[in-house]
Amino acid sequence: MKITDFFSAQLEREFAISRRVLAKVPASPPEWKPHERSMPLSYLATLVATMPTWIAMAVTRDELDIRPREGQGIKPEPWTTNAELLAQFDAAVGQAFGAVAGTDDRFLATPWKLLAGGKVVDERPRHEVIADTLCHAAHHRGQLSVYLRLLEIPVPSIYGPSADDKVF
């Protein structure tokens, strides 16, 4: 099996789960957080919704500077409704699928760099970056499901039934 086929199947499975979770996110209270050191709800939801673009960047760029010297980095559009959040997610998913479909296993073995302020903080093959991004996205999606529970919003099934969603 080709790595691109494996990733396409993973993206399809993981993104369907993420969409179920994101569909439950309320637009209000956007600044709510379970602890003073936690991310606000709207920030965390935006992070989960836009993380598929990281997969596209790992394929379409040779590097990403998360603190570029020349100013602002990548800033997602703010959203005020769940429909806008889901639209952001759907656009990000399209970018990820397009990038994976437009590459090959040989290219995914080439190096990709993460920089901060112009300094390399990580350099690995693109296929490792994509695999780690999928894990990272699942982590933040799990955080978001806890936020839903604490806000008493029914949590959808993720890898199996939840206490609120028995259909799997």
Steps between C-alpha positions, in 0.01 A plus 500: 500500500621846417545752783273744318221239494551432870484871582192552283318228695618646831391850400156376398449318831645766730339796328154341522550467877626857532202632307258323740674665796522843335130485409421507874710808581287795607579851380455623853668533745806544274743593777388223740776274628503233770809640671688829494793338314276324247431621147174687446228294332501698174881481471503123559215443253679712238819303558321168445320639194814634333755229584439320168675796333815389681495182291468707184790722611718195565450406135484836324769691691855411592476673837278698730611774738256518791649831616616675186730797555303714255183497710176309504495129435198310375180622666176308442186697432287558809161328504178595673274207407544127496432505125800731451718270714394198295565691177856572621543132578363386165735739316798375706403138431485575128853639514630193685339251261615699199858513623518128576336411168747724316818345639673164510681283750841604377430868559355424846842361597665839437578730793269769635600768751320676782657830596445752779638845441709372210662219703437134415327330794406178320596334175357165396363318197159629394331165562602522867367856522165387357478203739582723797244757386229235500595403857520863605156569351351202685646636825338841457176341385503303826546823694208649313280202589576563869397864457171379350443268796571778750257728315241218516490466123453141379830349392482313167652158446869522426667156479196331642176592672503785752277534804282728285525334158441125498480479121826386356 
